[in-house]
C-alpha cells in the first residue's frame, strides 16, 4: 500500500466516495449556510409534530453539531436499554443543567454508522441552582459546548460536540435540514486493514475495477426514483453494495440500469456494512444573525 491519493467515484448527488487506500477523511465545514433551496427530508417522511417548537420564552433553543464513532452506538435514535447517540447526549445535558432535556437529531443514523457532523437541537432553561425557581439568562453557546463535552469525555470519549449556536424557537434540526451529505469508505486489496481502520471502513479483499464502478456511478447521477436503493434509511449502503458488485464483476452496467429502473428494493445487491458509512454534513438556511 502507498499513500497515493484516490479519486472519488461520484462527484455529484447522491454524494459518497470510495477510497482504495486508507486516508483520513477531511472534516467538512460544520454548519454551512445556504439559501434558496427546497427543504428535503431524505431520511424519513413526515412533518413536525408536538416535538417541534417550544414557545416558552424562558427556553433557549440550541443547535448542537456532534461528531461520533458509531461502532459502540446502537444508532442515533434513543432506545431503551441500548447505548445511543441521543441517549448519551441527553445524559450529558442533564448533568450540565440539572434537569432532563429532549434532543432531536437531523439524521437517525443506524448502528455502526459514523458522523463527522450530525446536527441536533435542544431546549434549555437556565435555572439558578442557588435559588430554585429563579430563571437566569441563557448560557452562551461556548459555555454549553465546553460543559457538555466535559461530561461526554468522562466515559468512552467516542462522541464530541463540535459546534453550538443559539437559534430561534422555530428551528428544527430534522425538518429544517435542506441537504445531507454522506460518504462511504471502501478499502480494497488482499492486505488486512490497518488497526486504525478497523470498523472505520469496509475491507474488500478483491481488487476492484474502479473504472467500471465510475461508469456505474454515472448511471446513478441525476434525478431518479431511487426506490430500488431505499430500505430503512440505508439508501447509501445499498448503492455501495451494487457498485462493489460492479467492481468485482458480479454485476454489469446494464444490471445497474435494470436495478435502478426496477424501483423495487428487492432488485438491489446486499447492502454494504455500516462501518464504512459517514454522515459528513447537514446544511441549513440559517438566519443571518447566526454566525457562519
N, C-alpha and C positions, 0 to 999 in steps of 0.2 A: 504493500500500500504506500501511496505517496500523499503529499498534502496538496495535490493538484486540485484546483477549484472545479467543481462540477457545474454543469449547465442545467438550469431548471427546464423541465419538460413542458410546463404550461406557463404562459406569461399573461394570460387573461383569465377572467372569471369563468368557471369556478376556480378559485386561487389555491393551488397547492403545489409543492415542489418536491423533487426527489434528489437525493444525494447518492452517488455511488461510493463515496468515501466519507469517513467521519469528518464533519465540520461543525463548529459551534454556530447555532442559528443566531443571526443578528436580531437584537431586540428591536421591534418596531416602535415608532412613536406611540407613546402610551395612549393618548386620547386626542387624536387629530380632529380638527373641526372642519366639517364640510357642510355645504348648504345647497339647497335647490334639488335634492334628490328625494325620490319616493321612499317612504318607510317600508322596509321589507322585513317580515318576520320569517326568517329562514329556518328556525328550529321547530316551532310548533305554531299551529293556528290558534287564533283566539284574540281577545281584546281585554283591556284592563278591567278587572273586577273590583271587588271590595278591597283587594290587597294594595290598590294603586296609590291613592293620594291621601296623605294626612293633611287635614285642614287646620290642625291645632297650631295656632300662631306661635306657641312656645316651642314647637318642634323645629329642628333644623334637619333638612334632608341633605345627606352627603352622598356624593358619587365616590365610590371606592374601587380603584383598579387593583387587581391582585395577580400575582404570578404564583404558580404552584407546579410541583412534580406530582402527576396524578397516580403514581404507582401504588401508594398506600391509601388512596381515597376510593371509596365506593361510589364515585361520581360526585357531581357538584350539588345536586338537589338533596335537601335534608331527608334522611331516612332514619326511622327508629332502630336503635341497636347497631348502627353502622357508622363508621367514621366518614364524614362527607365534608366537602369544602365549606358549604353554608353552615353546617353544624359547628365546625371548628371556628369559623369566623364569628358566629353569634356568641360562642362561648368567650372569645377574646373581648368582644364588645361588652358583654355582661360584666366581666371582671373590671373593665375600664370604667364604666359609668355606674355600676352597681345595680342595674336593673335589666330585665330581659329586653331584647330587641328582635326584630324580624329583618332578615337580609334577603333581598331579591336579586338574583343574578341575571345577566343578559343572556347567558347561554348555559344550558344544563348539560355540561359535558359528561360523557359516560365514564365508568370506572376505568382507570388507567390512562385516560387522556390528559395531556398536559396543557398548561396555559402560560403564555408569555404576558397576556393582558386580558383577563376576563374582567368584566365590569359589573359592579353591584350598586344598589342603593340601600340606604338605611336611614331611618328617622331617629334622632337622638334628642332627648330633652335633658338639659343640664340642670340637675337639681343639687342644691347645696348639701354636702354631707355633714356639715356642722349644724346647719339649721334646716331640718327636714321641712319640706314644703316650699322653701324659698327657691324660686327659679332664677338661674343666672344666665348671663349672655352665652350664646353658643360657643363651643370650643372652636379655636382656629383650626383649619384643616391640617396644618403641620403638627399640631398637638395630637390630633386624632391619629394621624399616621404613626407618629413615634410611639404613642401609648399602646395602640393595638398591636404593633409589631413587637413591642416588649413582651406581651403575653403570648403571641404566636411563637416567638423564638424560645420560649421556656420548655417547649415539648419537642416534637420531631424536627421542626425547622424546615419543613418542605413546602411552606406557604408564606408569602410575604405581601404586605400592602406596598404598592409602588407609587400610588398617587391617590390623593384625596382632594375633593373640591366641594364647596358649598354650592348647591343647586336649588332651583325653585321647587316648590311642593308638587308641581305637575310633571316633574321629570320622572321617567320610569326607565330603569336600566334595560329592561327587556323590550318594552313596546316602543320606546323612542329610538332604538337602535336602527340605523339605516343600512349598515353593511357589517358583515362579519368576515374576517379573513382567516382561513385555516391553511396549514401546510402539513405535508407528510414527509417524514424522513425514512427512506428506504436504502439500506446499505447492502450491496451485493458482492459476492466473491466467496471463495472457499475458506478464507481465513476467519476464525471466530471473531466475534465482536470484542472490541476493547472493553475492559472493565468499566470504563467511564461511559460507554454507550449502552450498557445493559439496561433494558427497559426504557430506553430513550429512542429506539429506532427498530424497524423491522429488518431482521437479517435474512436475506435470501441467498442461499449458498450457490445457486446457479449464476452464471454470467448472463446478464440481461442485454437484450437487443435494444439499446437506448433509442436508436433511430426509429425503429418500429413503434416504440412507445410514444415518441414525439409525434409520429404520424397519427397514431390513435388519438392523441390529445386534441389534434386539430378537428377531429370529428365531434368532439365534445364542446369545443369553444363556441359560444354564442348563446342565443335564446332558444331553449329547448324545453320540452316536457321531460324532466328527469325522474319520472316515476319509477323507472327501472333501477334507479340508484337510491331510492328513498325507503328507509326502514328504520324506525325507532331512532331518528336523529343520527343515523350512520351513513349519510349520503357520501361523504368524502371517503370513508373506508371501503364502501362498495366500488366507488370509482377506482380507487387504488388497486383493489383486488382484480378488477378487469384489466387494468393497464399492466399489472405484474404478469398476468396470464399472457398478454401480448408479448411481453419481454421474454418470456420463457418459451414462446412458440405454441402455447396451448390454444391461443385464440388468434384470429387474423383481424385485419382492419374491417373486413366485411362483417365479422362476428360482432365487433363493437357497434357498427351501424345497426345491425339486427337487434342487438340488446337495447340500444337507445330507442329504436322505433317500436319495440315491443310494449313499452310503457307499463311494464309489469316486473316487479322486483324479483320474481322467481326466475327471470331470464338471466340475471347477473351471476357472476362468479362469486365464490365465497369471499366475504369481506376481509380486508386487511386487519391485523390486530391493532388494538387501541394504543399500544406502546409507541407507535410512530407518529401519532396524530397530535398536533399542537393547535390550540386556538391562538392565533397570532395577534389579532387586533379587533376592536369594535369601534365603529365610527358613529358619531352623533352630530347633529346640528345644534351645537351648544349656544346658549345666549352669549351675547357679545361681552357681558361683564364677567364671564367665566374665563380664566386665564387659558391661553393656548398651551 
